[in-house]
Amino acid sequence: MFALDDPYISDFCTETINKNNYPALNSDLLSGKLKNPLSDDEFKKIYFKSKKIYTNSENSIQRIISILNDDEFERVLTIFKDKSKTRELLKEIYPDFFYKKVKIDDLTKLDPENLKFPLVIKPAVGFLSFGVYTIFSKDDFREVVQKAKNSVEKAKGFFPKSVLSGDNFILEDYIEGEEFALDVYFDKNSNPVILNIFKHPFVDKNDVSDRMYITSGEIISKYLPLFEDLFKKIGKIGKLKNFPAHIELRANEDKIIPIEVNPFRFAGWCLCDIAYFAWKINPYEYFMEEKKPDWDKILKDNNSTYAFVMAEVPSDIDKNSIDCFSFDDYKKDLNAEILDVREYDFKKKPMFNSLFIKSKDYNQIKHILKLNMKDYIRRK
């Protein structure tokens, strides 16, 4: 069953719900879009029969909690929405991993001489990369802490406190390796079923943007068995059943360590839909009907690279000064086949648009990471 809310619901998602007559909670955002919207009471009744729920974002969480009053739902939510609780759960797998939860007012009281660098700072309750920074030395500590606090403060207006909050931050070990993001669900027996694997490239070590994620048959074939082994352990210790998640992690030759686990959803902004455009996997159907991808068959003879790309609004620009975003000029510079376009109201959202694209390989599109969005902004 579905409980959908801001910041974005794709037509592909609602069409899937209607086509399959999946139960979905009614909301103002979905007014007129659902064939059979559920009242709160109907939603609660169906949930306790299936214990299976999907949200597109954490924005709907507080409403779900008030409707269900379900201890199991709140147990799993608490573990993964608060990143310090996630680290507590994972301590069984990573006993030597350092993390520390700090109240925002106590950050400046910390003595960097007593900390081991590099460290990562991030909000305990966060979304996308707002407030996430790497601190490489004690000399950078004060400056980067202030950057993290400012980043969260600017972004809070876009999201409710249950999604992004600057009340508490986490300091934790910097994880070496490449960054990945995955969409996975844990079935009724706590076994993981992976539906998307993305590599998250950056311009350099100081880049924390969500500009682009890429996927390919090569990436999936290489990392699928490694990630499945880890998620089997997480499913077991977390007692996760009928549970969809978007998981970010870093991997190197020695180990794989989760960065965060986003509960009850796949990639935000319905970017999980790329599974359909790339592999003809409908992630919503696969979760609801407990389908498992036949990756050998799916990847056969598919040698392309796929990506979702986000054109963010530069944080130092006054949105009121923007007339429009020149999509035609931007499209010319992408050098890729565009599979789908999602446009947003940039005055209300932190992005102009997001795209699903296809290319021959990563080298053909890696220049996108360095594109300056200001080049495509037309002023009033």
N, C-alpha and C positions, 0 to 999 in steps of 0.2 A: 504494500500500500504506500501511497505517496502523500507527503506534506511539503508543499512547495511555496517558496517565498522569494523576496528580493535576495540578491541584486539582479538576477536574470533567470528567466525560464525560456528555454529554446522551444521553437515550434516543433522540432523533432521530438522533444520530450513529451509535450502535450499530445501530439499526434499518436505517439506510441501508447500513451495511457488510454486515449479514446478508442484506438483500433482494437486493443486487447481488453477493453472494459475493466481496466485495473481500478481498484478503489482509490480515490484521491480526496483529500480534505478540501473543502471549499475555502476560498479566500478572495479578497477584493482583487488581487492581482490576476486571478484566473477567471474573473467574472465573464461568463459567456463563452469560455474556451473549453470547459469540461462538459462532456455529455451527461455524466452522472455524478455531480459533486456531492460529497458526504457532509452531513451535519456533524457537529462535535460528538454527539451521542452515537451516531452510526459509525463514526471513525473509531471510537473507543471499543465498540462491540466487535468490530471486525479485527482490530489489532489483537485482542486477547484470544482470538481463534488462531491467528497465524504467527504472531510475535515477529512479524517481518515488516520493516519500515524503511523507507528511503526519503531523504530530504536532499534538495539541491544545494542548500546552504544552511548554516547554523542560525540564520535569521528566524526560522520557524521553531527552533528548539523550545523556547519558553512557552509557546502556545501548546506544543505537544506535551510538555511536562504537566501543564495545568489541566489538560484534558485527560491524560492517562493515569497520572499518579501511580506509575509503575516502578517498583524498586529496581527491577532488572535493567530497564531502560536507563534509569538515572545512574545506576552503578557503572555501566559501560561508558556513558557520557562523561561522568566525572573523571574516570581514568584517563580518557584521551583528550578531553577539552582543556584540562589543566596540564600543561606540559611537565610540571613537577611530578604529578601523579603518574604520568606515562613513564618517567624515568624510574620511579619507584617500582612499577610493574616490571620493567625491563632489567632491573638490577640482578635478577636471577640469571639472565643471559650475559649481562655486562657488569660484573661486580666491581670493576676498577674504574668505571666511567665517572668522572667528576661532574656534579651539577649542584647548583645552589639557588634557592628561591629567595629573592630579596624584594622587600617593599620599595616602592618608587622613592619614598622619602629617605630611605636608608642607603640608596646607591652611592650618593656622594660621600657617605660616611665610611665607605670601605677603603681600606688601605691597599693600594695596588701592589705594595711590597710583599703582601701576604698571599698574592694570587700567582698562579702559574699560567704563563701565556704561551701560545695564543689561546684566546677564549672567544666564545660566541655569546652575545647578549641578545635577548629577544623577549617580547612580552609573554607572560605565562599563558595568557589567553589572547591568541592572535590569529591573523588571517593574511594570506599572501605573504609578502616580505616586509610589511610595515613594521618598523622598529627592530629589524634583524640586522645586526652588524657583527663583523669580526674585529676583535681587539688584538692587535699583533704584539704589542709591548706595553709595559707599564706606563711609558711616556704618553701613549695614546689614550689611556684609560678615561680620563676626565672628558676629553673632547668627544670621544665616541659615545660615551654614556649620554651626553647631552644631545647628540645626534639622534640616538635611539628614542629618547624621550620626546624630542621635537617631532620625529616621524610619526609616532603614535598619536600625538596630540593633533596633528594636522589631519590624520586619517579617521579619527574617531567619529567625525560627523557623517561618514558614509555608512557606518555599521553600528548596530546596537552593542551594548556593553557585553552581552553574552558571546559576541563574535570577536570583538577587539577591545581590550582593556589595558590601560597603562598603570593599573593599581599595583601589579606585581610583575617583576621581570625574572628571567632565569639567566644565570651565568653557567656555562657548561664548557666542557672540553671541545676544542676545535677538532672536527673530524676530517682527516685527510682523505683525499680521493675524489672521484667524480660524483656529481649529484644526480640522483634519479627521482622520479615520481611514478607511482603506480596506482592503478585502480584495481581493487581486489574485493571480493566478498568471501566471507567465511560461511560455509554451508551449515546445515543442521547438525553435522557431526564435527564442526570446528575445523574442517579442512579448507585451506585457501584455494580460491579460483581466481587467477590473475587475468584481467581483461585488457589492461593497457600497461605498457612499460615505456616511459619517456626518459631520455637523457636531457638534463638541464644544463646547457652550455652557458658560460659567462665570458665576458670580454677579458677580465683579469681577476686577480685575487680580491680586489676591492668591490667588484660588481656584485650586487645582491638583487638585481632586478629579475622580474618574471617575464622578460621580453619574449623568450622563445623556449619551447620544449620540442624535442625531435624524437621520432620513433622510426624503426625500420625492422625488417626481418632479421637483419644481422644483430641488432640490439636485443630483440626478443629472444632469439635462439641462444645467444651467449649467456644472458642473465636469468632467464626463466627458471632453470633448475636451482640456481643459487638462491634466488629470492623465495622460491617455494619452500625450500628447506627451512629458511629463517621464519617464514610466516606460519609454518606448521608448529613451531615452538611457541610463537606469540599467541596463536589460536588456542593452544592447549593451556598455557599459563593464565591467559585472560578469560578462559571459558567463553569464547566468542562463538555465537551461533546466529545464523541468519543476519549477519552483520556486514554491511558495505563500508568500505573505508578508502580514503585517498591517503597514501603513505609516501612520505618523502624520506630519502635516506642517502647516505654516502657509501661508496664501495671502493675498496682498493684491493690489492693482491692478497692482503692479510685478513681483512675482515669487512663485514657489512654492518653498519650501525644506523638505525632509524633516527631521523631528525625529528619527525613528528608524525602522529597518526590523527587524521581528520575524520571524526566519527560520523556514521550514518549517511555518507555521501561519497561520490566519486569526485573527480576534478571539478573545481568551482567554475561558476559562470557557464555551466553545461559544456565545458571544454572536453569532458569525457566522450562527447558525441563523435570525436575524431575516430574512435574505434569503428564506427560505422562507415565513415568516409574512406578509411584506410583498409579495413579488414572485413567489412560487412558484418561486424559484430554489433548488435544493438545492446548496449550495456544494461539498459533498464529491463529488457526482456530476459537477458541472461541471469540477472539477479533474481527477478521475480519467479522465474520458472526453473531456477537452479540448473541452467545449461552450462556446459564446459566447452571452451574453444578447442577444436582440433587444430592445434597450431601447425602441425606438419602439413596438413592439407591447406590451411589458410595462407601460409607463407610460401607455398610452392610457386615458383616462377614470378614472385613479386619482389623485384629488386629496387623498388623506389624508396625514397626517404620522405616521410610526412612530418609536418610540424603544425603546431598552433602558435600563432604570433599575436602579441598584444601591442597595440599602439597606445601607449600610456600618455596621459596629459602631463607635461613637465610640471614638477611641483613648484617651480619658481615663477610660473606664469599666472597672471590674474585672468581667471576664466572669463570675466566680464569683458576683457579686451579682445577675445577671440571671436571672429566672425564665422569661420568654418575650418574644417580640416580638408585639405586637398587630396582626396582619395586617388584621383587619377594620377597625380604625380607620385604619390606613395606606391601605387600599384606598379608603375614603370620601374621603380627602383628595387622591387622585390625579387625580380628575376626568377619567378616560380609560377606554376599553375595554381590558380586559386580555386579551391573546391567549395568553399562556403564563406560567406561574410556575415558577421554579426555587428551591427552598428548600435552605439549607445548614445544617450544624451550626455555629452561630456560635461555639461554644467552640473549634473547630478551624480555622475559616475567618474571613476578615476581613469577611464580609458575612452578613446575615440571609437575604437572598434577592436574586434579580434577576428582572426582569419584561420581557416584550415588550408594549408598549402601542400603541394606535392612537388618534388624535385628529383633530379637524377641522384644526387648525393648531398651530404652535408656541406661540402666545399662550395656548392653552388649557391647556398643560402646563408652561410655563416656571416656574411657581410651585414645581414639584417641587424645583428647585435650592435653594430656601430652606427646605424642610422640615427640621425638627430631629428626627433619629432618636430622640433621648432622649424625645420625646413619646410614642413607641410602645413604649418599653421598660417592662416590668413587673418590678419587683424582688421578690426573695424575701422 
